[in-house]
């Protein structure tokens, strides 16, 4: 026997030397939650180790992320319940909790991180859906896109480098691009949540943002059974001018991610969502798996499938291992 692949697995140094896929802190984005009305950071029960931040603790987290060499932060705002309405209008106000968070992060770390904003209405609507409802209680695509444009412009005004429309409305990328350009924000990038599925793995996130959702989002998010549709949605977003595209969730949609990566001529992101994080965290707490090994393997698999950028709640832990 002359061909022995095991020769390249003999030591840790050898395995590191020939490793095909490497994860760098610079390609990781940390999702963070900033909540109005908090006096101190509040733990999220279903996401062990993840917090809802005050503006002050958000500033500290941004500094940690910058010092760790992360690529960026994705900010989500959690308003007071009394500020929510059917149209999610509080989100576009200059003093909304998300826009205050964006300004705080930019003041603290400047351009040392890419500061991203979630451009969606679900955190701000009283009904918890990602858009404006029509008279029959369905999400009105075109009215919602108009609201997204106003939201994106307000986030750019607050300092976002990147806006991330995540509502899966038809035509949202082009409308936001045109709205940003008209407002003088032609340098603000659009990260399109291009292939976003109606997943069972979003549950902990809804606790994190205090979601008011009744029902589900299956009329606008994609059916988990559909692979080709993920690529179709991505190609439409690319044609509308998306600067980056994303697959969400990540770990259970690696086939879609590989399809998108093969077709995209812009950077591809993937979001390791709250449920994917929570499964690893909970199993590790019970001693069923090793947290560090499982988180590293899970994110490596996402990069191996084609992601240039990974949004993950493990970002700081992974950076500390580099």
N, C-alpha and C positions, 0 to 999 in steps of 0.2 A: 504494500500500500504506500504510494508516494504522495497522494493528495490527502492531507490531514487538516481540515479547516480549524481544528482545535488548537493548532499552533498559535493562532492569533487570539486565543482566549486565555493564555497561560497565566498572566499576571494582570493586576489592575492597571499597571502602566501600559501594557500591551493593548488591553481592551480600550483604554482611553485614546491611545495613539490611532487606532483604526476605526474609532467610532464614526458612524455615518451621519448621525443627527445630533446636533448640539443645541442646547437652549441657553440663550444669553439673557441676562437681566434687561438689556436694552430692548428686547422684543416683547417684554411683558408689560401689561397694563393692569393696574390695580383698580377694581371698581370700589367706590367709596360712597357712603350714604351720609348726608348732612340733614339733620332734622331740626325744624324750628321749635323753639320753646324749651329746649333742653338746658339744664344747668351743668350737666356732666355727661360724658359719653354713656350710652345705654347698650348693654349687650343684646345681641339678637339670639334668642334662645335656640332657634332651629339652625343657626350657623355658628357653631362654637368658635370663639376667637374673633368673630367679626362684630363691629360696633356700628351703631348710629352715632354720628359725631356731632358735637357742637362746632361752631365756627372756629373756636380756639383749638380744639383737638384736631379739627380738619387741617388747620395750618401746620400743626406738629406732624400729622401723618404725611402731609405733602413734603415736608422737610426730610422725613425718614425715607420716603420714596425716592427723592432726589439723591440723597446721600448713598442710597443702595444701588443707584445706577439704573433704576427702572426707566422704561420708555415713556410711561405716562400714567395719568389717572383718568378714570371715567366717573364723572360725578352724577349722582342721583339726588334729587331733593325730596324731602318729606315735609310737606306743609302742615300747618295746624288744620284739624278737621273742619273748623269753622271757616277756613279760607277756601275750601273746595266748593265748586259749583258744577253744574251740568256741562259747562263748556270748558272747564279747566282753565279759566281765564287768569287765575292768579299766577300761573306759571310764567306768563310773558311779562309780568310786571317787573320793573327794574329792581324792586326790593324783594322779589320772591326769594325764598330760601335757597333755591338752586343758583340764582344769579348772584346772590350775596356770597355763596360758596365759591363760585367761579372767580369773583373779584378777590376774595381772600386768598385763594391759592395762587393766583397770578401775582398778587402783592408779595406773597411769601417766597415764591420760587422763580418768578419771572418766566424765562424761556428754558429753564433747565429741565423741565418736563413738558411733554405734550399734554395739554389740558383739554379733555374731551367732555362734552355735555350730552346727556341723554335727552334727545329731542322727541319727547312723547308726552301725551296728556294723561296717561293712566295714573300717575302719582297725584295729579291735581284735580281729577274729576270726582264728583260725588258718587258716580255710579261705577267708577273703576275701569271703564273701558278706555281704549287708547285714542278715542276720538269723540266727535260730536254726534249725538244721536238724532235720528230723524223722528218724525211723528209716530212711526211704527216701532220705535225702540231699536232700530238698527244703526250701526255706525255709518254715517254719511261720509263717503270717501272724499268728495270734493270740498265740502265744508271743513273737513278735518285737515286736508292739505293746506287750505288757507290759514288755518290756525297754526299749523306746523311752521309755515313761513314766518309768521309773527314771532313764534317761540324761538326759532333759530336766529333771527335777527337780534332778538333781545339777548340771547346767549352770546352771540358774537360781540355785541356791545359790552357785555360783562367781562369779556376777555377769553372766551373759548377759542382755542386754536382749531378745534374740530367739533362739528356738530354731528350727532348720530341719530338720524331718524329711524326709530325702531318699530313704528306702528304698522308696517306692511300695507300702507295705502298706495294704490296705483298712482303713479306720476309724482310721488313725493320728492324724489331726488331732483328732478328738473325744476320743479317749482321752487324748492329751497335754494338751488343754485342761482336761479334768476333773482330771487328775493335778496339773497346775500349780495350779489353783484350790484343790484340797484341801490342797496344801502351802503355801498362802499366797502364791503367786506369780501372783495374778490380773492383775498389771500387766506380766507378761512376754508378749511377742507371739509368735505362731506364724507363721512363714513356711513355707507349704506348697510343697514341690516338687511341684506339681500335675500338670504335664505333663512328665514326665521320660522320655526315650526311651533305648532300648538302643542307644546310638550308638557308632559307630566312632571318635569323636573324644575319647574319654576316656583313650586310651593313656598320654599323658605324666602325667596325674594319678595313675595307678596307680604310676608310678615315684616320684612326689612323696610318696605316703603309704606307700610300701613295701608295696603290696598283695600278699597271699598268694593271690589269686584263682586258682582252677582252674575252667575252664568259663566260663560266661557268665551274664548276669542277665536273660535274655529271658523268663523265666516271671513276672517281677514288674515290670520296666521295659517301657515301651511299644514296640510295633512302629513303626519309623520310617515305615512306609507309612501310618499311621493319623492322619488329621487330626481327624475328629469325636471320636475317643476322647480327645484332649487337652482338648477343651472339656468333655466329659462328666466327666472326672476333676476338672477345675477346679470345675465346678458342685457336685460332691459335696463337695469340700473347703470351698467357701464355705458350704454347708449345715451343715457340721460346725463352723464358727466360725473358719476361717482368717482371720488379720488381714491377711496378704499372701499372694499366690500367685505361682508362678514357672513359667516355661518353660525347659527345659534339654535340649539346647543351645539357643543363641540364633540364630546366624547362618544355620543351615540349616533353621530352623523358624519363619521369619518369618510364614508363613501361619497357623500355630497361634498364634503370639504375637498377631497381629492379631485372631484370633477371640476369644482370651481377654480381650484389652484391651477389646473391644467389649462383652463380657458381664459383666465384673467390676465390682463396686461397691466393691472395695478396691484398694489399690495393686498394680500388676503389676510383677514383677521378671523379668529374663531373665539367664541365666548364659552368658557367652561363655567356653566351656570350654577346657581345656588344649590340645586339638588345634587348635582355632580360633586360639588364641594362637600355638601353635608353628608353624603354617603360615605365618603372617605373619612371625614372627621369623626363621624359617629362610630364607624367600624373600628377606627384606631383607638377611640376612647375605650372601647370594650375589649381591646387587645386582640381583635380578630385579624388585623393587618397592621403593618408598620407604616405609620403616617408618612414619614419622610420618603420612604421607598415608593409608596403608592402615589404620592403627589408628584414625585419626579417622573415616574413611569407614565402617569396619565398625561402630563403636559408634554413629555417627549413624544408620545404617540400622536398628539395633536399637531406638533411641528412636523413630525415624520410624514403625516398625511398631506402636508402642504401649507400649513399656516405660517405666514411671516410674522404675525402678531398674535399673541394670546392674551385675552382678558381672563384673569384668574384671581380668585381670592387668596391663592397661595403665593402671589407674586413676591411679597417681601420674604417669605420663608425660602422660596427658591433662590432668590438673589443672595441670601445669606449663605447658601451652600456653594455658591460659585467661587 
